[in-house]
């Protein structure tokens, strides 16, 4: 039977393997083209299962970048006591610049603060009623790393009226992002299982429809690998095309939401811009989709061949 198989499947060795894979790839491509509507429905179902975790993953990745951007640019505002002179403010700023946990210190004068308030349309009228400039000197510090201990030390500095640092909401943001990571992982696993079932069921139905053809191939000496190989290529192509369709859907969703998200992010942290998956992300999505399709086809084909094999005489 081995000699018959070599005669039918064009010999042995690497050349025969390449020819066999080439035929299997052509067979898988022909199956996709033979029923375009059914193939499109299967592709859409798998692509949707891939699109949802892809969108959530991109959203989470941008949220993590946004949180890191806020942490990197999160300034500490040190309000000096009323009556502090410019020389005293500069002296304190020079002393703080020598600290290892401070990256930079900017001195904002009362005049600069007043000019900034005048640019706010809802406060411009109220400022006209004030006599003089009630605003104090403010030091804007850029911390190097964790800022809790720095905030506590700044509050004890002589001449400091108050210290403002939004640390609590950053901690809450990190907690929500941690929950988001867990939810995205669970969602990805559930939808990946759904994609496996869709591909596996498609391959199972195709194998059942070709029962007579498979029996004839077995009579001619075909082994399980010869029967399984076109199905593996079919599943791999199905997954690869579904991954490309999911990326196209993510691009369309991003094009609609991008201006709104970028404008919202700019109000919280200037200079931040949302990012897409990048070349590495695109390659990862396509590879994962192809692997899911291959695995679904492998499981379905293996189960079919085990259950359909006639009992030994």
C-alpha positions in Angstrom: 0.0 0.0 0.0 3.0 2.4 0.6 4.1 1.9 -3.0 0.6 2.6 -4.2 0.5 5.8 -2.1 3.8 7.0 -3.5 2.5 6.4 -7.0 -0.6 8.4 -6.4 0.9 11.2 -4.3 4.0 11.7 -6.4 6.8 10.0 -4.6 8.5 10.7 -1.3 10.9 13.3 0.2 10.9 17.1 0.4 9.8 17.5 -3.2 6.8 15.3 -2.7 5.9 17.2 0.5 6.1 20.5 -1.2 3.9 19.3 -4.1 1.4 17.8 -1.6 1.2 21.1 0.3 0.8 23.0 -3.0 -2.1 20.8 -4.0 -3.6 21.1 -0.5 -3.3 24.9 -0.7 -5.0 25.0 -4.1 -7.7 22.7 -2.8 -8.4 24.9 0.2 -8.5 28.0 -2.0 -10.9 26.3 -4.3 -13.2 25.3 -1.4 -13.4 29.0 -0.3 -14.3 30.1 -3.9 -16.8 27.2 -4.5 -19.3 28.6 -2.0 -18.6 32.4 -1.7 -21.7 33.2 0.4 -21.1 30.5 2.9 -17.4 31.3 3.0 -18.3 35.0 3.6 -20.7 34.1 6.4 -18.0 32.0 8.1 -15.4 34.6 7.6 -17.7 37.3 9.1 -18.5 35.2 12.1 -14.8 34.5 12.9 -13.8 38.1 12.1 -16.5 39.4 14.6 -15.1 37.0 17.3 -11.7 38.5 16.6 -12.8 42.1 16.3 -14.3 42.5 19.7 -11.2 41.6 21.8 -9.0 43.5 19.2 -11.0 46.7 19.8 -11.0 46.2 23.6 -7.3 45.4 23.5 -6.5 48.5 21.5 -8.6 50.6 23.9 -6.8 49.2 26.9 -3.4 49.7 25.3 -4.2 53.3 24.7 -5.6 53.7 28.2 -2.3 52.4 29.6 -0.3 54.8 27.4 -2.6 57.6 28.5 -2.1 56.7 32.2 1.7 56.6 31.7 1.6 59.9 29.9 -0.3 61.5 32.8 2.1 60.0 35.3 5.1 61.3 33.3 3.6 64.8 32.9 1.8 64.9 36.3 3.0 68.1 37.9 2.9 69.1 41.6 1.7 72.6 42.2 3.2 74.2 45.3 1.3 77.3 46.4 3.5 79.8 48.4 2.2 81.9 51.3 0.8 85.3 50.5 3.5 88.0 50.8 6.3 85.8 49.5 8.7 87.8 47.4 10.1 86.9 44.0 13.6 86.4 45.6 12.2 84.0 48.2 10.3 82.0 45.5 13.4 81.7 43.4 15.5 80.6 46.4 13.0 77.9 47.2 12.9 76.8 43.6 16.8 76.6 43.4 16.8 74.5 46.6 14.1 72.1 45.3 16.0 71.7 42.0 18.8 70.1 43.9 16.6 67.3 45.1 17.1 63.9 43.4 13.3 63.2 43.2 12.6 66.5 41.3 13.2 66.7 37.6 12.4 70.4 37.0 10.9 73.4 38.8 9.1 76.2 37.1 8.2 79.5 39.0 4.9 81.0 38.0 4.5 84.6 39.1 1.2 86.1 40.3 1.1 88.2 37.1 1.4 85.0 34.9 -1.4 83.3 36.9 -3.6 86.4 36.5 -3.0 86.5 32.8 -4.0 82.8 32.6 -7.2 83.4 34.5 -8.1 86.3 32.2 -8.1 83.9 29.2 -10.9 82.0 30.8 -14.1 83.7 29.6 -16.1 82.6 32.7 -13.7 84.3 35.1 -12.6 87.4 33.2 -15.6 89.5 34.4 -15.1 88.5 38.1 -11.4 89.5 38.0 -12.3 93.0 37.1 -14.0 93.4 40.5 -10.8 92.5 42.4 -8.5 95.2 43.7 -4.9 94.2 43.0 -3.6 90.6 42.4 -4.6 88.1 45.1 -2.8 85.2 43.4 0.4 83.8 45.1 3.6 82.5 43.6 3.3 78.9 42.4 6.0 76.4 41.9 5.3 73.7 39.3 7.4 70.6 40.0 8.0 67.6 37.7 8.6 64.6 40.0 11.0 61.8 39.2 9.0 58.6 39.8 6.7 58.1 42.8 5.6 61.4 44.2 3.9 60.7 47.6 7.0 61.2 49.7 7.9 64.3 47.7 4.4 65.8 48.3 4.7 65.1 52.1 8.2 66.8 52.2 7.0 69.8 50.2 4.1 70.4 52.7 6.7 70.9 55.5 8.8 73.5 53.6 8.8 77.0 55.1 6.7 79.5 53.2 4.5 76.8 51.5 0.8 77.4 51.9 -0.4 74.3 50.2 0.5 71.4 47.8 -1.8 70.1 45.1 -1.2 66.7 43.5 -3.8 64.4 42.0 -2.5 61.0 43.2 -5.7 59.4 44.4 -7.5 59.4 41.0 -4.3 58.0 39.4 -4.5 55.1 41.8 -8.1 54.5 41.0 -7.3 54.7 37.3 -4.6 52.0 37.7 -7.1 49.8 39.6 -9.7 50.1 36.7 -7.0 49.4 34.1 -6.0 46.2 36.0 -9.6 45.1 35.9 -9.7 46.0 32.2 -6.7 43.7 31.5 -8.4 40.8 33.2 -11.7 41.4 31.3 -9.9 41.7 28.0 -8.1 38.4 28.6 -11.3 36.6 29.6 -13.2 38.0 26.6 -10.4 37.0 24.2 -10.4 33.4 25.5 -14.2 33.1 25.2 -14.3 34.5 21.7 -11.3 32.5 20.6 -13.1 29.4 21.7 -16.1 30.6 19.7 -13.9 31.1 16.6 -12.5 27.6 17.1 -16.0 26.1 17.2 -17.0 28.0 14.0 -14.0 26.9 12.0 -14.2 23.3 13.4 -17.9 23.0 12.5 -17.2 24.3 9.0 -14.4 21.8 8.5 -16.6 19.0 9.9 -19.4 19.7 7.6 -17.1 19.9 4.6 -15.5 16.5 5.6 -19.0 15.0 6.0 -20.0 16.2 2.5 -16.8 14.6 1.0 -17.2 11.2 2.7 -17.2 9.2 -0.6 -14.2 11.1 -1.9 -12.3 10.5 1.4 -13.1 6.8 1.3 -11.8 6.6 -2.3 -8.6 8.3 -1.3 -8.1 5.8 1.5 -8.6 3.0 -0.9 -5.8 4.5 -3.1 -3.5 4.5 -0.2 -3.9 8.0 1.3 -2.9 8.3 4.9 -4.7 10.5 7.5 -2.1 13.2 6.9 -3.0 13.4 3.2 -6.7 13.8 4.0 -6.1 16.2 6.8 -3.6 18.5 5.0 -6.2 20.3 2.7 -8.4 20.8 5.8 -5.5 22.4 7.7 -4.8 24.8 4.9 -8.5 25.5 4.6 -8.6 26.4 8.4 -5.4 28.4 8.1 -6.7 30.4 5.2 -10.0 30.9 6.9 -8.3 32.3 10.0 -5.9 34.5 8.1 -8.7 36.1 6.0 -10.8 36.5 9.1 -7.9 38.2 10.8 -7.5 40.6 7.9 -11.3 41.3 7.9 -11.1 42.0 11.7 -8.2 44.4 11.2 -10.2 46.2 8.5 -13.2 46.5 10.8 -10.9 47.9 13.6 -9.5 50.4 11.1 -13.0 51.5 10.2 -14.1 51.9 13.8 -10.9 53.7 14.6 -11.4 56.2 11.7 -14.9 57.0 13.1 -13.8 57.4 16.8 -10.2 58.7 16.3 -11.0 62.5 16.2 -13.3 62.3 19.2 -10.8 60.3 21.3 -7.9 62.4 20.3 -9.7 65.6 21.2 -10.8 64.2 24.5 -7.3 63.0 25.4 -5.9 66.4 24.5 -8.0 68.0 27.2 -6.4 65.9 29.9 -2.8 65.5 28.6 -1.5 67.7 25.8 0.7 65.9 23.3 -1.0 62.5 23.8 -2.4 60.9 20.6 -4.1 57.4 20.4 -2.1 54.7 18.6 -3.1 51.8 16.4 -1.8 48.2 16.6 1.3 49.0 14.6 3.1 46.5 12.3 3.9 44.1 15.2 0.2 44.2 16.3 -1.0 43.5 12.8 1.4 40.6 12.4 0.3 39.3 15.8 -3.4 39.4 15.0 -2.9 37.7 11.6 -0.7 35.0 13.2 -3.1 34.4 16.1 -6.1 34.2 13.7 -4.2 31.8 11.4 -3.3 29.7 14.4 -6.9 29.6 15.6 -8.1 28.5 12.1 -5.4 25.8 11.9 -6.2 24.5 15.4 -9.9 24.4 14.7 -9.4 22.5 11.5 -6.9 20.2 13.2 -9.2 19.2 16.0 -12.2 18.8 13.7 -10.3 16.7 11.1 -8.7 14.6 13.7 -12.0 13.8 15.4 -13.6 13.0 12.0 -10.8 10.6 11.0 -10.9 8.8 14.3 -14.7 8.3 14.3 -15.1 7.5 10.7 -12.3 4.9 10.4 -13.9 1.5 9.8 -13.4 -1.1 12.6 -10.6 -3.7 12.0 -11.8 -6.9 10.5 
